[in-house]
Amino acid sequence: MKKRSKASALAGLLIIGLGTVIVPLDTSVNIAFPDITSSFGVPIAAIQWVVVCYVLTNASLMLVFGKLGDLFGHKRIFLTGLAISACAFLACATAPAYHWLLLARVSQGIGAALVLSCGPAMATSLFPENRRTRALGAYTMMFGIGSAVGPSLGGFMVEAWGWEAVFWFRLPICLAALAALPWLHNEQGERRTGGFDLSGALLLALGLGALMFALNRLQHDTAYGLIIAALGAGALITFVWREVRAEEPIIPLAVFRRLDFSVLNIFNSLVMLVGFAPYLLVPYFLVRATDYSLAASGLILATSALGQAVAAPVGGWLLSWRPWAGPFALLGSVLVALATLVIGTWDLGAGIWTMAMPMFVQGIGLGLFQVCILDVVTKRLDVRDRGVAGSLAQVSRTIGVVLGATCLSLIFAYLRENTGGSGPDEMAAFLAAFSQTFFIAGVGLLLCLGLTLVRPRIWFN
């Protein structure tokens, strides 16, 4: 298949990036949580549903939409996602009541799943196969830029115009991508043929959604969470049983027989679990243990995403020069673990550079690992399964974020409660729990990596 000129391919990549960036810019919503709860008069605990409705919908449907893209065209699915996202942003910004906002967030999750499921496939289709990793690096870089810009931009807009602004400002970006997309002559090549396994898709969506919802519920109602988890596990087991017998499976499960492929996908979740620790706990450290302004705190938090944006294109270039996805992924994992341990050493005297540097290094590790996992899944799966491949990397990443939000919160709360105090002792208890949580996360990841080195071929294949 003849590829277009380099300039045309780069222009197409920018269009894809413009449409994709609306998803990582959702980090701007977090800064709007206090204004949302006060505007609708709901308790602080209820704000979790703004996240749950979006993330569960997004993650549970992404693989299904990736398969639809492989069957019916990645550009068509991407365009549909942008159109639904535009309607969802409008619905979120104009929601007259809290339950309408939550419903709109479900719609936004559907749009995000459609966009993310086919974004990597579209990016790689613009370039020759020998430049695939560079395309993936550029795609990951644009994702990191959106994540870095979101919180600081969101803080400014909420202060100036209220919480609705974090949805309004993405609407013109979405519409601009929609307007530009027809000019993108996406070259998907040969598509998958055959029917779509609707029953399998429903089982997959139900299983993933139930398991992630169970993780959320476990910290509030253990018995209820376990019941939901059992239902989700049952749905996924039934899905696997069905897929191994299907003529046209949603996911080609045979590829998971390769130990290195399975382990790298598992580590995608583990690395994101540990990598989520700063996003979860560092904001509390900045508020309680420092006197930095909101703007300075936002910049410190953004350094991790900035590291991802810097590392992603470099990682893509390295992989095109030396296709060592396993060793580079191992390096990225080690950087995440070591940076996590350093963050755990912060105390009341920590300066901006003391905090920014390990956050930046952690972002470099995350960005490098993300490019490697995208390279592995797109290389190991058939070129006709690029939608499923990109979705698989995104889903395992999201599972890690959900696990991190749940497990790290529980660990921190337990440590904080068991070292509790009042007055000066309260700050000491907070710092102790903060340090110990990061120590557990960092050492835990290093131990998991050490166990895999019993079979070095997992990383050095």
C-alpha positions as CSV (number, residue, x, y, z in Angstrom):
1,M,0.0,0.0,0.0
2,K,1.5,3.3,-1.1
3,K,1.9,5.8,1.7
4,R,1.4,9.6,1.3
5,S,4.1,12.2,1.7
6,K,5.7,12.8,5.0
7,A,4.1,16.3,5.3
8,S,0.7,14.9,4.6
9,A,1.2,12.1,7.1
10,L,2.3,14.6,9.8
11,A,-0.7,16.8,9.1
12,G,-2.9,13.7,9.5
13,L,-1.2,12.9,12.8
14,L,-1.9,16.4,14.1
15,I,-5.6,16.0,13.2
16,I,-5.7,12.7,15.1
17,G,-3.9,14.4,18.0
18,L,-6.3,17.3,18.1
19,G,-9.2,14.8,18.4
20,T,-7.4,12.6,20.9
21,V,-6.3,15.4,23.2
22,I,-9.9,16.0,24.4
23,V,-9.6,12.8,26.4
24,P,-6.5,13.5,28.5
25,L,-7.7,17.1,29.0
26,D,-10.4,15.5,31.3
27,T,-7.8,15.9,34.0
28,S,-9.1,19.5,34.2
29,V,-12.3,18.2,35.7
30,N,-10.6,17.2,38.9
31,I,-9.8,20.8,39.8
32,A,-13.5,21.6,39.4
33,F,-14.8,19.0,41.9
34,P,-15.2,21.5,44.8
35,D,-17.2,23.9,42.6
36,I,-19.4,21.1,41.3
37,T,-20.3,19.9,44.7
38,S,-21.1,23.3,45.9
39,S,-23.1,24.3,42.8
40,F,-25.3,21.2,43.0
41,G,-25.4,21.0,46.8
42,V,-24.2,17.4,47.0
43,P,-21.9,15.9,49.6
44,I,-18.2,15.7,48.8
45,A,-18.4,11.8,48.8
46,A,-20.8,12.0,45.9
47,I,-18.2,13.5,43.6
48,Q,-16.7,10.1,43.0
49,W,-19.6,9.3,40.7
50,V,-18.4,12.0,38.3
51,V,-15.2,9.8,37.9
52,V,-16.9,6.4,38.1
53,C,-19.5,7.1,35.5
54,Y,-16.9,8.2,33.0
55,V,-14.0,5.7,33.7
56,L,-16.2,2.6,33.9
57,T,-18.0,3.4,30.6
58,N,-14.8,4.3,28.9
59,A,-12.8,1.2,29.9
60,S,-15.5,-1.4,29.6
61,L,-16.4,-0.4,26.0
62,M,-13.0,0.4,24.5
63,L,-12.0,-3.1,23.3
64,V,-15.5,-3.6,21.8
65,F,-15.1,-0.3,19.9
66,G,-11.6,-1.3,18.8
67,K,-13.0,-4.4,17.2
68,L,-15.8,-2.4,15.5
69,G,-13.0,-0.2,14.1
70,D,-11.2,-3.2,12.7
71,L,-14.4,-4.3,11.0
72,F,-16.0,-1.1,9.8
73,G,-13.2,1.4,9.6
74,H,-11.1,3.2,12.3
75,K,-11.9,6.7,10.9
76,R,-15.6,6.1,11.1
77,I,-15.4,5.0,14.7
78,F,-13.1,7.9,15.6
79,L,-15.4,10.4,13.9
80,T,-18.4,9.0,15.8
81,G,-16.5,9.3,19.0
82,L,-15.8,13.0,18.3
83,A,-19.5,13.7,17.5
84,I,-20.7,12.0,20.7
85,S,-18.0,13.8,22.7
86,A,-19.2,17.1,21.4
87,C,-22.7,16.4,22.4
88,A,-21.5,15.2,25.8
89,F,-19.5,18.3,26.5
90,L,-22.5,20.4,25.7
91,A,-24.7,18.2,28.0
92,C,-22.2,18.3,30.9
93,A,-21.8,22.1,30.7
94,T,-25.6,22.7,30.7
95,A,-26.6,20.0,33.1
96,P,-29.5,21.3,35.2
97,A,-29.1,18.8,38.0
98,Y,-26.4,16.4,39.3
99,H,-28.0,13.3,38.0
100,W,-28.1,14.9,34.5
101,L,-24.4,15.6,34.8
102,L,-23.7,12.0,35.7
103,L,-25.7,10.8,32.7
104,A,-23.8,13.2,30.4
105,R,-20.5,11.8,31.9
106,V,-21.6,8.3,30.8
107,S,-22.1,9.7,27.2
108,Q,-18.7,11.4,27.5
109,G,-17.2,8.0,28.5
110,I,-18.7,6.4,25.3
111,G,-17.2,9.2,23.2
112,A,-13.8,8.8,24.8
113,A,-13.8,5.0,24.3
114,L,-14.7,5.5,20.6
115,V,-11.9,8.0,20.1
116,L,-9.2,6.1,22.1
117,S,-10.0,2.7,20.6
118,C,-9.0,3.7,17.1
119,G,-6.5,6.6,17.7
120,P,-3.3,4.5,17.7
121,A,-4.5,2.4,14.7
122,M,-5.1,5.6,12.7
123,A,-1.8,7.1,13.7
124,T,0.2,4.0,12.6
125,S,-1.8,3.7,9.3
126,L,-0.4,7.1,8.1
127,F,3.3,5.9,8.1
128,P,5.3,2.9,6.7
129,E,5.6,0.0,9.1
130,N,9.3,0.9,9.8
131,R,8.1,4.2,11.3
132,R,5.3,2.7,13.3
133,T,7.0,3.2,16.7
134,R,7.7,6.9,15.9
135,A,4.0,7.4,15.1
136,L,3.1,5.7,18.4
137,G,5.7,7.9,20.3
138,A,4.2,11.0,18.8
139,Y,0.6,9.8,19.6
140,T,1.7,9.1,23.2
141,M,3.4,12.5,23.4
142,M,0.1,14.3,22.5
143,F,-1.7,12.3,25.2
144,G,1.0,13.5,27.7
145,I,0.7,17.1,26.7
146,G,-3.1,17.0,27.3
147,S,-2.6,15.5,30.7
148,A,0.0,18.1,31.6
149,V,-2.1,21.1,30.4
150,G,-5.4,19.9,31.9
151,P,-5.0,20.7,35.6
152,S,-3.4,24.1,35.3
153,L,-5.8,25.2,32.6
154,G,-8.8,23.8,34.5
155,G,-7.8,25.7,37.6
156,F,-7.6,29.0,35.7
157,M,-11.0,28.5,34.0
158,V,-12.9,27.3,37.1
159,E,-11.6,30.4,39.0
160,A,-12.7,32.7,36.1
161,W,-15.9,31.1,34.8
162,G,-16.9,28.2,37.1
163,W,-16.9,24.4,36.7
164,E,-18.8,24.5,33.4
165,A,-15.8,25.9,31.7
166,V,-13.8,22.6,32.0
167,F,-16.4,21.1,29.5
168,W,-17.1,24.2,27.4
169,F,-13.4,24.7,26.4
170,R,-13.2,21.3,24.9
171,L,-16.2,21.7,22.7
172,P,-14.5,23.9,20.1
173,I,-11.4,21.6,20.1
174,C,-13.7,18.7,19.4
175,L,-15.6,20.6,16.6
176,A,-12.3,21.7,15.0
177,A,-11.2,18.0,14.9
178,L,-14.5,17.0,13.4
179,A,-14.2,19.7,10.7
180,A,-10.6,18.7,9.9
181,L,-11.2,14.9,9.9
182,P,-12.8,14.6,6.4
183,W,-9.5,15.9,5.0
184,L,-7.7,12.9,6.6
185,H,-7.5,10.1,4.0
186,N,-7.0,7.3,6.5
187,E,-5.4,4.3,4.9
188,Q,-6.5,1.3,7.0
189,G,-5.6,-1.3,4.5
190,E,-7.2,-4.7,4.7
191,R,-10.0,-4.9,7.2
192,R,-11.3,-7.8,9.2
193,T,-14.2,-9.6,7.6
194,G,-17.0,-11.6,9.2
195,G,-19.7,-10.8,11.7
196,F,-19.5,-9.0,15.0
197,D,-19.9,-11.1,18.1
198,L,-22.5,-9.1,20.0
199,S,-23.0,-11.6,22.8
200,G,-19.2,-11.7,23.4
201,A,-19.0,-7.9,23.3
202,L,-21.8,-7.6,26.0
203,L,-20.0,-10.2,28.2
204,L,-16.7,-8.4,27.8
205,A,-18.2,-5.0,28.6
206,L,-20.2,-6.4,31.6
207,G,-17.2,-8.2,33.0
208,L,-14.7,-5.3,32.8
209,G,-17.3,-2.8,34.0
210,A,-18.3,-5.0,37.0
211,L,-14.8,-5.7,38.1
212,M,-13.8,-2.0,38.1
213,F,-17.0,-1.0,39.8
214,A,-16.3,-3.7,42.4
215,L,-12.9,-2.2,43.1
216,N,-14.7,1.1,43.8
217,R,-17.3,-0.5,46.1
218,L,-14.8,-2.6,48.1
219,Q,-13.6,0.4,50.0
220,H,-17.2,1.2,51.1
221,D,-19.0,-2.1,51.3
222,T,-16.8,-5.2,51.1
223,A,-19.6,-7.8,50.8
224,Y,-21.3,-5.9,48.0
225,G,-18.0,-5.3,46.2
226,L,-17.2,-9.1,46.4
227,I,-20.6,-10.0,44.9
228,I,-20.1,-7.6,42.0
229,A,-16.6,-8.9,41.5
230,A,-17.8,-12.4,41.3
231,L,-20.4,-11.5,38.7
232,G,-17.7,-9.7,36.7
233,A,-15.3,-12.6,36.9
234,G,-18.1,-15.0,35.8
235,A,-18.9,-12.8,32.8
236,L,-15.2,-12.7,31.8
237,I,-14.8,-16.4,32.2
238,T,-17.8,-17.0,30.0
239,F,-16.4,-14.5,27.5
240,V,-13.1,-16.4,27.3
241,W,-14.9,-19.7,26.9
242,R,-16.9,-18.2,24.1
243,E,-13.9,-16.5,22.4
244,V,-11.8,-19.6,22.1
245,R,-14.6,-21.2,20.1
246,A,-15.5,-18.2,18.0
247,E,-14.6,-18.0,14.3
248,E,-14.2,-14.2,14.6
249,P,-13.2,-13.4,18.2
250,I,-13.2,-9.9,19.5
251,I,-9.7,-10.5,21.0
252,P,-7.3,-13.1,19.5
253,L,-6.6,-14.8,22.8
254,A,-4.0,-17.1,21.3
255,V,-1.4,-14.3,21.5
256,F,-1.7,-14.5,25.3
257,R,0.0,-17.9,25.2
258,R,3.3,-16.0,24.8
259,L,4.5,-15.4,28.4
260,D,6.3,-12.1,27.5
261,F,3.2,-10.7,25.9
262,S,1.0,-11.6,28.9
263,V,3.5,-10.3,31.5
264,L,4.0,-7.0,29.7
265,N,0.2,-6.4,29.6
266,I,0.0,-7.3,33.3
267,F,2.9,-4.9,34.1
268,N,1.1,-2.2,32.1
269,S,-1.5,-2.3,34.9
270,L,1.1,-2.6,37.7
271,V,3.2,0.3,36.4
272,M,0.1,2.5,36.1
273,L,-1.0,1.5,39.6
274,V,2.2,2.7,41.1
275,G,2.4,5.6,38.7
276,F,-0.9,6.9,39.9
277,A,0.4,7.4,43.5
278,P,1.6,11.0,42.9
279,Y,-1.7,12.0,41.2
280,L,-3.6,10.6,44.2
281,L,-1.5,11.7,47.2
282,V,0.9,14.5,46.1
283,P,-2.0,17.1,45.9
284,Y,-2.7,16.5,49.6
285,F,1.0,16.9,50.4
286,L,1.2,20.2,48.6
287,V,-1.9,21.5,50.5
288,R,-0.9,20.3,53.9
289,A,2.9,20.4,53.9
290,T,3.7,23.4,51.7
291,D,2.6,27.0,51.3
292,Y,2.9,27.0,47.5
293,S,0.3,28.8,45.5
294,L,-2.3,26.8,43.4
295,A,-0.4,27.7,40.3
296,A,2.9,26.5,41.6
297,S,1.3,23.3,42.9
298,G,-0.3,22.7,39.5
299,L,3.1,23.0,37.8
300,I,4.6,20.5,40.2
301,L,1.8,18.0,39.4
302,A,2.2,18.6,35.7
303,T,5.9,17.6,35.6
304,S,5.0,13.9,35.6
305,A,2.8,14.3,32.5
306,L,5.5,16.6,31.0
307,G,8.0,13.8,31.5
308,Q,5.7,11.4,29.6
309,A,5.4,13.9,26.7
310,V,9.2,14.2,26.5
311,A,9.9,10.5,26.8
312,A,7.3,9.2,24.4
313,P,8.8,10.5,21.1
314,V,12.3,9.7,22.3
315,G,11.1,6.1,23.1
316,G,9.5,5.8,19.7
317,W,12.7,6.9,18.0
318,L,14.8,4.5,20.1
319,L,12.5,1.6,19.2
320,S,12.7,2.4,15.5
321,W,16.5,2.3,15.9
322,R,16.7,-0.7,18.2
323,P,13.5,-2.8,18.5
324,W,14.2,-3.6,22.2
325,A,10.7,-3.1,23.6
326,G,11.3,-5.5,26.5
327,P,14.5,-3.9,27.8
328,F,13.1,-0.4,27.3
329,A,9.9,-1.3,29.1
330,L,12.0,-2.8,32.0
331,L,14.0,0.5,32.2
332,G,10.8,2.5,32.3
333,S,9.4,0.3,35.1
334,V,12.5,0.7,37.1
335,L,12.5,4.5,36.7
336,V,8.9,4.6,37.9
337,A,9.7,2.5,41.0
338,L,12.8,4.5,41.9
339,A,11.1,7.8,41.4
340,T,8.3,6.6,43.6
341,L,10.7,5.8,46.4
342,V,12.3,9.2,46.1
343,I,8.9,11.0,46.3
344,G,8.3,9.1,49.6
345,T,11.3,10.8,51.1
346,W,9.8,14.3,50.9
347,D,9.4,16.2,54.2
348,L,8.3,19.7,55.3
349,G,11.5,21.2,53.9
350,A,11.1,19.9,50.4
351,G,11.7,22.5,47.7
352,I,10.2,22.8,44.2
353,W,13.1,21.2,42.5
354,T,13.2,18.4,45.1
355,M,9.6,17.6,44.2
356,A,9.6,18.3,40.5
357,M,12.7,16.2,39.5
358,P,11.4,12.8,40.8
359,M,7.9,13.6,39.3
360,F,9.6,14.3,36.0
361,V,11.6,11.1,36.1
362,Q,8.6,9.1,37.0
363,G,6.8,10.6,34.0
364,I,9.8,9.6,31.8
365,G,9.4,6.0,33.0
366,L,5.6,6.0,32.4
367,G,6.0,7.6,28.9
368,L,8.7,5.1,27.9
369,F,6.7,2.1,29.1
370,Q,3.5,3.3,27.3
371,V,5.3,3.5,24.0
372,C,6.8,0.0,24.5
373,I,3.5,-1.6,25.4
374,L,1.8,0.0,22.3
375,D,4.7,-1.3,20.2
376,V,4.4,-4.8,21.6
377,V,0.6,-5.2,21.1
378,T,0.6,-3.6,17.6
379,K,3.5,-5.8,16.5
380,R,2.3,-9.1,18.0
381,L,-1.3,-8.8,16.8
382,D,-2.3,-9.0,13.1
383,V,-2.2,-5.6,11.3
384,R,-6.0,-6.1,10.8
385,D,-6.4,-6.0,14.6
386,R,-4.8,-2.6,15.2
387,G,-8.0,-1.3,16.7
388,V,-8.1,-4.1,19.3
389,A,-4.3,-3.8,19.9
390,G,-4.5,-0.1,20.8
391,S,-7.6,-0.6,22.9
392,L,-5.9,-3.5,24.8
393,A,-3.0,-1.2,25.9
394,Q,-5.5,1.5,26.9
395,V,-7.7,-0.8,28.9
396,S,-4.9,-2.4,30.9
397,R,-3.6,1.1,31.6
398,T,-7.0,2.2,32.9
399,I,-7.3,-0.9,35.0
400,G,-4.0,0.0,36.6
401,V,-5.3,3.6,37.4
402,V,-8.5,2.2,38.9
403,L,-6.5,-0.3,41.0
404,G,-4.1,2.5,42.1
405,A,-7.0,4.8,43.2
406,T,-8.5,2.0,45.2
407,C,-5.5,0.1,46.7
408,L,-3.4,3.2,47.4
409,S,-6.3,5.0,49.0
410,L,-6.9,2.0,51.3
411,I,-3.2,1.6,52.2
412,F,-2.8,5.3,53.0
413,A,-6.1,5.4,55.0
414,Y,-5.0,2.4,57.0
415,L,-1.5,3.8,57.7
416,R,-2.9,7.2,58.6
417,E,-5.4,5.8,61.0
418,N,-2.9,3.6,62.8
419,T,-0.5,6.5,63.2
420,G,-3.2,9.1,64.0
421,G,-2.8,12.0,66.2
422,S,-3.9,15.6,66.8
423,G,-2.2,18.9,66.5
424,P,1.5,18.6,65.6
425,D,1.1,14.8,65.7
426,E,-1.5,14.9,62.9
427,M,1.1,16.3,60.5
428,A,3.6,13.7,61.6
429,A,1.0,11.0,61.1
430,F,0.2,12.3,57.6
431,L,3.9,12.5,56.6
432,A,4.5,9.0,57.9
433,A,1.6,7.5,56.0
434,F,2.6,9.4,52.9
435,S,6.2,8.1,53.1
436,Q,5.2,4.5,53.9
437,T,2.6,4.4,51.1
438,F,5.1,5.4,48.5
439,F,7.7,3.0,49.9
440,I,5.2,0.1,49.7
441,A,4.3,1.1,46.1
442,G,7.9,1.5,44.9
443,V,9.3,-1.6,46.6
444,G,6.3,-3.6,45.6
445,L,6.9,-2.8,41.9
446,L,10.7,-3.6,42.2
447,L,9.9,-7.0,43.8
448,C,7.5,-7.8,41.0
449,L,10.1,-6.9,38.5
450,G,12.7,-9.0,40.4
451,L,10.4,-12.0,40.2
452,T,10.1,-11.8,36.5
453,L,13.9,-11.7,36.1
454,V,13.8,-15.4,37.0
455,R,12.7,-15.7,33.4
456,P,14.9,-13.0,31.7
457,R,13.4,-13.9,28.3
458,I,10.2,-12.1,29.3
459,W,12.1,-8.8,28.9
460,F,15.1,-9.8,26.7
461,N,13.3,-11.8,24.0
